[in-house]
Amino acid sequence: MEIIKQLTKAINYMEENLLESITYHDAADHVYMSSFHFHRTFKILTGFTPNEYIRNRRLSKAGEEITLCDLSILDLAMKYQYDSLEGFSKAFTRFHKISPLKAKQGDVKLKTFHPLKINISFEGGKSMDYKVVSLEPFYLLAKNKKFVFDTEINLIPGFWDEQIKDGLFEKLANYSTEPGIYGACHQVDKTSNKFDYGIGVKVDKKLNVEGLDVWEVNNPLWAVFECKSAEHIGKVWEVILKEFFVNSNYERVEDLDFELYDDKNPNIFCELYVPIRKTK
């Protein structure tokens, strides 16, 4: 349940600081999570990105105030952390489907976006197939590319297509020590709005290969989940965050996670490895 406590604390922090110049990086830092893991966890559990949540709450509050207070539209924009009247007007109109000028005149319908409250409901009778395995430290030799959280995660399949066409698999085969292709995901740093995604193979030592990077994989304990298709990976992440970490005695470790693609089981698309540790 630790993950629920962290998100609840983060939501409370955002609510208390809507009038301050905060971003989701500040909320992540407040609950001691990296921006990458906070962003992904928040989006999967709530359906909104943290920035969408902050923006929608500010615009909702601005809509409540616009017909009730004596502040000008510009002052209201500044109050809710917009740098310009134009930017505020566009965002307000997009959210409320009416301009702030017309809303200011009153007798209009405005949209409300209530604060989030995370409630976990339990449904019986479902099985969740996973295994917990121990792995010795190893290296990944990978072709790496940076993606932006909010806007570019859907570009990863295209990255795979590009590398297949460019002969990456044949190049990696010269160095691989075990069968299987890895798709690894890792934060750039704790405050970046980007993450690294790498396509690679397992190697037994650090190698210096032009155009490729080496990632160290050190976490000893992993939860492993089967994915039936590429589309199924997102659903599996929902199960991991909404069910596995809520109901198990494990918590996530802020380290890289990876998909492993091999031919051992023809009935699955890949296995998703998530770094974990036992809770106290």
Residue frames as qw, qx, qy, qz and C-alpha x, y, z in Angstrom:
[[0.000, 0.882, 0.472, 0.000, 0.00, 0.00, 0.00],
 [0.430, -0.503, 0.052, 0.748, 3.05, 2.29, 0.11],
 [0.247, 0.184, 0.513, 0.801, 2.49, 3.38, -3.47],
 [0.153, -0.744, -0.574, -0.305, -1.04, 4.57, -2.62],
 [0.444, -0.758, -0.225, 0.421, 0.27, 6.54, 0.36],
 [0.424, -0.236, 0.273, 0.830, 2.88, 8.19, -1.84],
 [0.097, 0.410, 0.567, 0.708, 0.39, 9.23, -4.50],
 [0.295, -0.809, -0.506, -0.042, -2.08, 10.50, -1.92],
 [0.470, -0.631, -0.051, 0.614, 0.67, 12.58, -0.35],
 [0.326, -0.001, 0.431, 0.841, 1.68, 13.89, -3.79],
 [0.046, -0.638, -0.604, -0.475, -1.91, 14.86, -4.63],
 [0.386, -0.820, -0.349, 0.236, -2.25, 16.70, -1.30],
 [0.458, -0.404, 0.159, 0.776, 0.98, 18.54, -2.05],
 [0.192, 0.266, 0.536, 0.778, -0.24, 19.61, -5.49],
 [0.197, -0.765, -0.573, -0.221, -3.58, 20.75, -4.05],
 [0.451, -0.757, -0.208, 0.425, -1.87, 22.83, -1.38],
 [0.353, -0.476, 0.300, 0.748, 0.41, 24.49, -3.97],
 [0.483, 0.606, 0.579, 0.253, -1.86, 25.16, -6.94],
 [0.100, 0.990, 0.102, -0.003, -1.15, 28.87, -6.61],
 [0.424, -0.706, 0.447, 0.349, 2.60, 28.29, -6.52],
 [0.521, 0.655, -0.466, -0.286, 4.99, 27.74, -9.40],
 [0.569, -0.302, 0.763, -0.052, 5.20, 23.95, -9.11],
 [0.617, 0.328, -0.572, -0.430, 5.47, 21.11, -11.59],
 [0.959, -0.168, -0.155, -0.170, 5.22, 17.36, -11.20],
 [0.613, 0.365, -0.518, 0.472, 8.97, 17.31, -10.56],
 [0.166, -0.451, 0.460, -0.746, 8.31, 19.09, -7.27],
 [0.831, -0.230, 0.077, -0.500, 5.54, 16.63, -6.37],
 [0.905, 0.167, -0.376, 0.105, 7.81, 13.69, -7.18],
 [0.353, 0.426, -0.542, 0.633, 10.57, 15.13, -5.05],
 [0.469, -0.446, 0.276, -0.711, 8.10, 15.67, -2.19],
 [0.926, -0.173, 0.153, -0.298, 7.37, 11.94, -2.03],
 [0.380, -0.578, 0.699, 0.179, 10.98, 10.86, -2.75],
 [0.789, 0.327, 0.510, 0.105, 10.28, 9.42, -6.18],
 [0.302, -0.162, 0.478, 0.809, 12.12, 10.11, -9.42],
 [0.403, 0.402, -0.040, -0.822, 10.15, 12.19, -11.92],
 [0.372, 0.195, -0.783, -0.459, 10.12, 9.25, -14.35],
 [0.213, -0.189, -0.952, 0.117, 8.60, 6.68, -11.98],
 [0.155, 0.399, 0.508, -0.748, 6.22, 9.20, -10.44],
 [0.387, 0.343, -0.279, -0.809, 4.95, 10.28, -13.85],
 [0.397, 0.062, -0.847, -0.348, 4.40, 6.72, -15.07],
 [0.135, -0.251, -0.888, 0.360, 2.78, 5.56, -11.82],
 [0.218, 0.388, 0.326, -0.834, 0.48, 8.58, -11.58],
 [0.422, 0.269, -0.441, -0.745, -0.66, 8.27, -15.20],
 [0.368, -0.032, -0.910, -0.186, -1.43, 4.55, -14.95],
 [0.143, -0.316, -0.825, 0.447, -3.27, 4.79, -11.63],
 [0.148, 0.534, 0.374, -0.744, -5.27, 7.97, -12.29],
 [0.515, 0.612, 0.563, 0.208, -5.60, 8.21, -16.07],
 [0.163, 0.984, 0.005, 0.079, -4.02, 11.69, -16.06],
 [0.636, 0.289, -0.301, 0.649, -0.44, 12.84, -16.26],
 [0.404, -0.526, -0.415, 0.623, 0.60, 14.88, -13.20],
 [0.112, -0.130, 0.157, 0.973, 0.87, 18.02, -15.34],
 [0.271, -0.389, -0.632, -0.613, -2.63, 17.44, -16.73],
 [0.451, -0.591, -0.643, 0.185, -3.91, 17.13, -13.18],
 [0.309, -0.417, -0.197, 0.832, -2.26, 20.37, -12.02],
 [0.022, -0.037, -0.383, -0.923, -3.47, 22.23, -15.13],
 [0.337, -0.462, -0.702, -0.425, -7.04, 20.95, -14.88],
 [0.423, -0.595, -0.563, 0.387, -7.28, 21.78, -11.19],
 [0.217, -0.302, -0.029, 0.928, -5.98, 25.31, -11.74],
 [0.150, -0.148, -0.498, -0.841, -8.40, 25.94, -14.61],
 [0.394, -0.532, -0.739, -0.123, -11.28, 24.49, -12.60],
 [0.369, -0.556, -0.412, 0.621, -10.47, 26.79, -9.66],
 [0.102, -0.145, 0.200, 0.964, -10.09, 29.75, -12.01],
 [0.239, -0.364, -0.671, -0.601, -13.54, 29.00, -13.42],
 [0.400, -0.611, -0.650, 0.209, -15.02, 29.00, -9.92],
 [0.329, -0.506, -0.199, 0.772, -13.50, 32.40, -9.21],
 [0.243, 0.144, 0.408, 0.868, -13.99, 34.22, -12.48],
 [0.223, -0.601, -0.494, -0.587, -17.64, 35.18, -11.87],
 [0.589, -0.679, -0.429, 0.085, -17.31, 35.65, -8.12],
 [0.560, -0.492, -0.065, 0.664, -14.23, 37.83, -7.61],
 [0.188, 0.948, 0.058, -0.252, -13.20, 41.31, -8.67],
 [0.491, -0.429, 0.535, 0.537, -9.87, 40.19, -10.12],
 [0.491, 0.629, -0.301, -0.522, -9.25, 41.03, -13.75],
 [0.971, 0.234, -0.021, -0.046, -8.72, 38.16, -16.18],
 [0.508, 0.633, -0.465, 0.352, -5.02, 39.05, -16.32],
 [0.291, -0.560, 0.590, -0.505, -4.73, 38.98, -12.52],
 [0.906, -0.088, 0.279, -0.306, -6.52, 35.64, -12.47],
 [0.844, 0.462, -0.251, 0.109, -4.08, 34.32, -15.07],
 [0.217, 0.633, -0.584, 0.459, -1.13, 35.40, -12.96],
 [0.611, -0.421, 0.452, -0.495, -2.69, 33.92, -9.84],
 [0.941, 0.022, 0.309, -0.136, -2.93, 30.50, -11.48],
 [0.570, -0.453, 0.545, 0.416, 0.63, 30.58, -12.80],
 [0.657, 0.584, 0.385, 0.281, 0.09, 31.60, -16.42],
 [0.478, -0.259, 0.131, 0.829, 2.76, 33.84, -17.89],
 [0.046, 0.024, -0.340, -0.939, 0.45, 35.64, -20.30],
 [0.539, 0.278, 0.330, -0.724, -3.18, 36.54, -20.81],
 [0.614, 0.378, -0.484, -0.496, -3.12, 34.84, -24.21],
 [0.305, 0.185, -0.931, 0.081, -1.85, 31.54, -22.79],
 [0.222, 0.138, 0.748, -0.611, -4.45, 31.60, -20.00],
 [0.578, 0.344, 0.048, -0.739, -7.28, 32.46, -22.41],
 [0.562, 0.307, -0.685, -0.346, -6.40, 29.59, -24.74],
 [0.196, 0.059, -0.941, 0.269, -6.14, 27.08, -21.89],
 [0.324, 0.203, 0.551, -0.742, -9.34, 28.34, -20.23],
 [0.623, 0.340, -0.176, -0.683, -11.29, 28.17, -23.49],
 [0.473, 0.243, -0.832, -0.160, -9.96, 24.67, -24.26],
 [0.088, -0.030, -0.898, 0.429, -10.97, 23.45, -20.80],
 [0.259, 0.370, 0.579, -0.679, -14.32, 25.22, -20.26],
 [0.299, 0.441, 0.729, 0.429, -15.39, 25.46, -23.94],
 [0.018, 0.937, 0.320, 0.142, -15.96, 29.19, -23.42],
 [0.438, 0.513, -0.225, 0.703, -13.64, 32.19, -23.31],
 [0.376, -0.330, -0.552, 0.667, -12.77, 33.78, -19.95],
 [0.077, -0.025, -0.053, -0.995, -14.20, 37.08, -21.21],
 [0.542, -0.287, -0.499, -0.612, -17.63, 35.50, -21.77],
 [0.603, -0.321, -0.695, 0.225, -17.36, 33.55, -18.52],
 [0.226, -0.076, -0.362, 0.901, -16.65, 36.78, -16.66],
 [0.321, -0.198, -0.215, -0.901, -20.04, 38.12, -17.79],
 [0.388, -0.030, 0.731, -0.561, -21.80, 35.32, -15.88],
 [0.760, 0.283, 0.285, -0.511, -24.76, 33.03, -16.53],
 [0.590, 0.500, -0.594, -0.221, -22.63, 30.40, -18.29],
 [0.974, -0.220, 0.035, -0.050, -21.88, 26.73, -17.75],
 [0.135, 0.758, -0.630, 0.100, -18.33, 25.99, -16.63],
 [0.846, 0.071, -0.527, 0.024, -16.50, 22.70, -16.15],
 [0.535, -0.708, 0.376, -0.266, -15.49, 21.40, -12.74],
 [0.732, 0.288, -0.594, 0.168, -12.51, 19.13, -12.12],
 [0.693, -0.682, 0.048, -0.228, -12.58, 17.79, -8.56],
 [0.134, -0.672, 0.718, -0.120, -9.53, 16.84, -6.49],
 [0.715, 0.146, -0.670, -0.137, -8.48, 13.23, -6.91],
 [0.590, -0.460, 0.551, -0.369, -8.94, 10.73, -4.15],
 [0.433, 0.316, -0.827, -0.168, -7.37, 7.34, -4.68],
 [0.747, -0.194, 0.427, -0.471, -9.60, 4.50, -3.56],
 [0.173, 0.297, -0.918, -0.200, -8.60, 0.88, -4.04],
 [0.828, -0.022, 0.162, -0.536, -11.36, -1.65, -4.60],
 [0.216, -0.324, 0.918, 0.074, -10.71, -5.37, -4.47],
 [0.798, 0.209, -0.200, -0.529, -12.25, -7.85, -6.89],
 [0.610, -0.330, 0.716, -0.087, -12.07, -11.49, -5.97],
 [0.855, 0.296, 0.417, -0.088, -11.60, -14.50, -8.15],
 [0.563, 0.795, -0.226, 0.003, -8.83, -13.17, -10.37],
 [0.865, -0.262, 0.144, 0.403, -5.43, -14.78, -10.66],
 [0.177, 0.941, -0.270, -0.100, -2.31, -12.81, -11.34],
 [0.957, 0.092, 0.021, 0.276, 0.45, -14.81, -12.96],
 [0.150, 0.888, -0.383, 0.203, 3.92, -13.74, -11.97],
 [0.900, -0.156, -0.249, 0.321, 7.13, -15.09, -10.58],
 [0.238, -0.935, 0.265, -0.005, 9.82, -13.61, -8.37],
 [0.911, 0.223, -0.101, 0.331, 13.38, -14.38, -9.48],
 [0.446, -0.778, 0.227, 0.380, 16.88, -13.51, -8.36],
 [0.724, 0.648, -0.006, 0.236, 19.35, -12.32, -10.98],
 [0.670, -0.339, 0.070, 0.657, 23.08, -11.91, -10.78],
 [0.072, 0.812, -0.086, -0.573, 24.35, -8.48, -11.93],
 [0.660, 0.246, 0.543, 0.458, 24.87, -8.26, -15.69],
 [0.044, -0.445, 0.206, 0.870, 25.40, -5.77, -18.50],
 [0.578, 0.645, 0.497, -0.052, 23.20, -4.77, -21.41],
 [0.269, -0.202, 0.431, 0.837, 24.77, -3.61, -24.66],
 [0.282, 0.681, 0.662, -0.138, 22.10, -1.44, -26.22],
 [0.168, 0.366, 0.331, 0.853, 21.11, 1.13, -28.80],
 [0.166, -0.533, -0.587, 0.586, 19.69, 3.91, -26.71],
 [0.048, 0.476, 0.344, 0.808, 17.29, 6.78, -27.42],
 [0.003, -0.209, -0.530, 0.822, 15.71, 9.44, -25.20],
 [0.148, -0.537, -0.679, -0.478, 11.93, 9.97, -25.17],
 [0.197, -0.263, 0.250, -0.911, 9.76, 12.63, -23.53],
 [0.177, 0.163, 0.874, -0.422, 7.32, 11.23, -20.94],
 [0.417, 0.461, 0.411, -0.667, 4.16, 13.02, -22.02],
 [0.546, 0.641, -0.083, -0.533, 4.41, 13.05, -25.78],
 [0.401, 0.592, -0.650, -0.255, 6.81, 10.46, -27.14],
 [0.506, -0.238, 0.807, -0.191, 6.20, 7.13, -25.38],
 [0.795, 0.417, 0.368, -0.243, 4.09, 6.02, -28.38],
 [0.456, 0.774, -0.400, -0.180, 7.17, 6.44, -30.59],
 [0.465, -0.484, 0.742, -0.002, 8.94, 3.41, -29.10],
 [0.815, 0.262, 0.518, 0.002, 7.46, 0.88, -31.60],
 [0.552, 0.832, -0.052, 0.024, 8.79, 3.08, -34.40],
 [0.162, -0.788, 0.594, -0.012, 12.21, 3.03, -32.75],
 [0.712, -0.125, 0.691, 0.018, 12.13, -0.78, -32.89],
 [0.744, 0.598, 0.299, 0.012, 11.18, -0.69, -36.58],
 [0.249, 0.919, -0.307, -0.010, 14.04, 1.72, -37.35],
 [0.335, -0.629, 0.702, -0.001, 16.63, -0.45, -35.61],
 [0.795, 0.132, 0.592, 0.003, 15.43, -3.65, -37.29],
 [0.637, 0.763, 0.103, 0.039, 15.78, -1.97, -40.69],
 [0.102, 0.894, -0.429, 0.077, 19.24, -0.66, -39.77],
 [0.792, 0.237, -0.549, 0.126, 20.47, -4.17, -38.90],
 [0.299, -0.662, 0.481, -0.490, 20.82, -3.66, -35.15],
 [0.922, -0.230, 0.216, -0.223, 19.91, -7.27, -34.33],
 [0.894, 0.345, -0.150, 0.245, 22.68, -8.61, -36.56],
 [0.231, 0.694, -0.411, 0.544, 25.17, -6.21, -34.98],
 [0.556, -0.553, 0.397, -0.478, 24.15, -7.16, -31.43],
 [0.994, -0.013, -0.030, -0.104, 24.36, -10.88, -32.23],
 [0.640, 0.517, -0.425, 0.378, 28.14, -10.50, -32.51],
 [0.048, 0.477, -0.560, 0.676, 28.37, -9.65, -28.81],
 [0.742, -0.370, 0.002, -0.559, 25.45, -11.44, -27.13],
 [0.008, 0.352, -0.902, 0.249, 26.27, -14.05, -24.47],
 [0.304, 0.242, 0.868, -0.308, 22.70, -15.38, -24.15],
 [0.055, 0.435, 0.713, 0.547, 19.65, -15.64, -26.44],
 [0.118, -0.781, -0.576, 0.210, 17.05, -12.91, -26.22],
 [0.216, 0.470, 0.114, 0.848, 16.55, -9.24, -27.05],
 [0.267, -0.520, -0.564, 0.583, 15.96, -6.73, -24.27],
 [0.030, 0.703, 0.262, 0.661, 13.88, -3.57, -24.35],
 [0.497, -0.353, -0.506, 0.610, 15.05, -1.60, -21.32],
 [0.080, -0.836, -0.260, -0.477, 13.58, 1.55, -19.83],
 [0.595, -0.316, -0.352, 0.650, 15.46, 3.86, -17.46],
 [0.076, -0.964, -0.199, 0.159, 15.18, 7.37, -16.08],
 [0.521, 0.669, -0.150, 0.509, 17.67, 9.92, -17.42],
 [0.244, 0.146, -0.582, 0.762, 17.95, 11.49, -13.98],
 [0.084, -0.437, -0.788, 0.425, 15.60, 12.21, -11.09],
 [0.133, 0.616, 0.260, -0.731, 14.39, 15.55, -12.44],
 [0.007, 0.186, -0.622, -0.761, 14.39, 15.06, -16.22],
 [0.670, 0.326, 0.250, -0.619, 11.20, 14.94, -18.28],
 [0.657, 0.454, -0.527, -0.291, 12.82, 12.29, -20.49],
 [0.813, -0.312, 0.486, -0.070, 13.60, 8.61, -20.15],
 [0.098, 0.513, -0.779, -0.347, 16.07, 6.34, -21.90],
 [0.915, 0.138, 0.267, -0.268, 14.83, 3.37, -23.88],
 [0.011, -0.605, 0.748, 0.272, 17.38, 0.85, -25.10],
 [0.951, 0.206, -0.047, -0.225, 17.21, -2.18, -27.38],
 [0.075, 0.707, -0.699, 0.076, 20.02, -4.57, -26.55],
 [0.881, 0.009, -0.472, -0.020, 21.46, -7.92, -25.54],
 [0.724, -0.670, 0.163, 0.014, 23.06, -9.38, -22.45],
 [0.611, 0.586, -0.441, 0.298, 26.86, -9.28, -22.37],
 [0.830, -0.384, -0.318, 0.249, 29.30, -10.54, -19.74],
 [0.528, -0.352, -0.074, 0.769, 31.51, -7.44, -19.54],
 [0.145, 0.850, 0.085, -0.499, 31.63, -3.75, -20.38],
 [0.650, 0.258, 0.481, 0.529, 32.27, -3.29, -24.08],
 [0.008, 0.630, -0.087, -0.771, 33.23, -0.25, -26.09],
 [0.419, 0.357, 0.736, 0.393, 31.18, -0.47, -29.28],
 [0.009, -0.083, 0.173, 0.981, 30.61, 2.59, -31.45],
 [0.417, -0.206, -0.405, -0.787, 26.99, 3.73, -31.43],
 [0.698, -0.393, -0.583, -0.137, 26.01, 1.50, -28.50],
 [0.270, -0.646, 0.403, -0.589, 25.80, 2.05, -24.75],
 [0.507, -0.037, -0.835, 0.212, 26.39, -0.30, -21.83],
 [0.531, -0.562, 0.056, -0.631, 23.89, -0.40, -18.96],
 [0.150, 0.185, -0.893, 0.382, 24.58, -2.13, -15.67],
 [0.695, -0.384, -0.343, -0.502, 21.74, -4.20, -14.23],
 [0.186, 0.360, -0.740, 0.537, 22.37, -4.64, -10.51],
 [0.613, -0.293, 0.271, -0.682, 19.11, -5.17, -8.66],
 [0.065, -0.225, 0.970, -0.059, 19.03, -8.72, -7.21],
 [0.285, 0.333, 0.854, -0.282, 15.25, -9.30, -7.06],
 [0.218, 0.106, -0.439, -0.865, 12.71, -9.09, -9.88],
 [0.575, 0.347, 0.607, -0.426, 8.99, -9.65, -10.42],
 [0.040, -0.160, 0.750, 0.641, 8.36, -11.18, -13.85],
 [0.552, 0.439, 0.450, -0.547, 5.06, -10.89, -15.74],
 [0.423, 0.171, 0.760, 0.463, 4.03, -12.43, -19.05],
 [0.317, 0.528, -0.011, -0.788, 2.77, -10.20, -21.86],
 [0.673, 0.325, 0.664, 0.016, 0.65, -11.77, -24.59],
 [0.508, 0.665, 0.342, 0.427, 1.12, -8.99, -27.18],
 [0.340, 0.216, -0.081, 0.912, 2.64, -5.54, -27.64],
 [0.333, -0.556, -0.208, -0.733, -0.71, -3.98, -26.75],
 [0.766, -0.481, -0.425, -0.021, -0.86, -6.12, -23.61],
 [0.548, 0.105, -0.395, 0.730, 2.25, -4.50, -22.08],
 [0.152, -0.394, 0.105, -0.900, 0.30, -1.41, -20.97],
 [0.755, -0.411, -0.262, -0.438, -2.39, -3.60, -19.39],
 [0.809, -0.125, -0.457, 0.347, 0.26, -5.55, -17.52],
 [0.260, 0.249, -0.321, 0.876, 1.67, -2.32, -16.11],
 [0.492, -0.449, -0.068, -0.743, -1.82, -1.48, -14.85],
 [0.878, -0.306, -0.359, -0.081, -1.99, -4.82, -13.07],
 [0.643, 0.097, -0.425, 0.629, 1.47, -4.32, -11.58],
 [0.073, 0.263, -0.255, 0.928, 0.68, -0.90, -10.15],
 [0.556, -0.333, -0.078, -0.758, -3.00, -1.35, -9.28],
 [0.919, -0.251, -0.173, -0.252, -2.85, -4.90, -7.92],
 [0.829, 0.116, -0.408, 0.364, 0.62, -6.38, -7.46],
 [0.310, 0.302, -0.419, 0.798, 2.23, -3.58, -5.46],
 [0.479, -0.447, 0.070, -0.752, -0.99, -2.86, -3.56],
 [0.898, -0.269, -0.040, -0.344, -1.54, -6.45, -2.43],
 [0.877, 0.151, -0.358, 0.283, 1.95, -7.95, -2.22],
 [0.627, -0.723, 0.019, 0.288, 4.81, -7.65, 0.25],
 [0.640, 0.066, 0.257, 0.721, 7.06, -6.07, -2.37],
 [0.113, 0.900, 0.111, -0.406, 7.77, -2.52, -3.43],
 [0.707, 0.658, 0.058, 0.252, 9.32, -1.12, -6.59],
 [0.585, -0.461, 0.156, 0.648, 12.99, -0.25, -6.75],
 [0.331, 0.898, -0.008, -0.291, 13.82, 2.86, -8.77],
 [0.371, -0.397, 0.696, 0.469, 16.03, 1.15, -11.29],
 [0.368, 0.275, -0.568, -0.683, 15.67, 0.18, -14.92],
 [0.731, 0.144, 0.599, -0.293, 12.97, -2.31, -15.93],
 [0.118, 0.402, -0.704, -0.573, 13.03, -4.35, -19.09],
 [0.881, 0.248, 0.105, -0.389, 11.12, -6.52, -21.51],
 [0.305, -0.397, 0.828, 0.252, 12.78, -9.79, -22.53],
 [0.775, 0.430, -0.082, -0.455, 11.96, -11.17, -25.97],
 [0.109, -0.398, 0.894, 0.175, 12.98, -14.75, -26.76],
 [0.630, 0.098, -0.558, -0.530, 11.62, -17.91, -28.33],
 [0.013, -0.144, 0.928, -0.342, 11.42, -20.09, -25.21],
 [0.283, 0.420, 0.778, -0.371, 7.64, -19.84, -24.95],
 [0.098, 0.217, 0.600, 0.764, 5.77, -19.35, -28.25],
 [0.183, -0.692, -0.690, -0.107, 2.58, -18.46, -26.33],
 [0.268, -0.832, -0.218, 0.434, 3.89, -15.18, -24.94],
 [0.429, 0.868, 0.022, 0.247, 5.10, -11.99, -26.62],
 [0.354, 0.541, -0.489, 0.586, 7.64, -11.05, -23.96],
 [0.612, -0.520, -0.516, 0.298, 8.34, -11.12, -20.23],
 [0.019, -0.842, 0.055, -0.536, 8.32, -7.87, -18.27],
 [0.681, -0.169, -0.482, 0.524, 10.93, -7.66, -15.49],
 [0.203, -0.861, -0.045, -0.464, 10.32, -5.12, -12.71],
 [0.415, 0.268, -0.635, 0.594, 12.95, -4.49, -10.00],
 [0.618, -0.641, -0.239, -0.387, 11.57, -5.06, -6.50],
 [0.215, 0.286, -0.758, 0.545, 12.50, -5.51, -2.85],
 [0.429, -0.480, -0.761, 0.085, 10.68, -6.96, 0.13],
 [0.240, -0.728, 0.003, -0.642, 8.81, -4.47, 2.28],
 [0.097, 0.282, -0.749, 0.591, 9.59, -4.36, 5.98]]
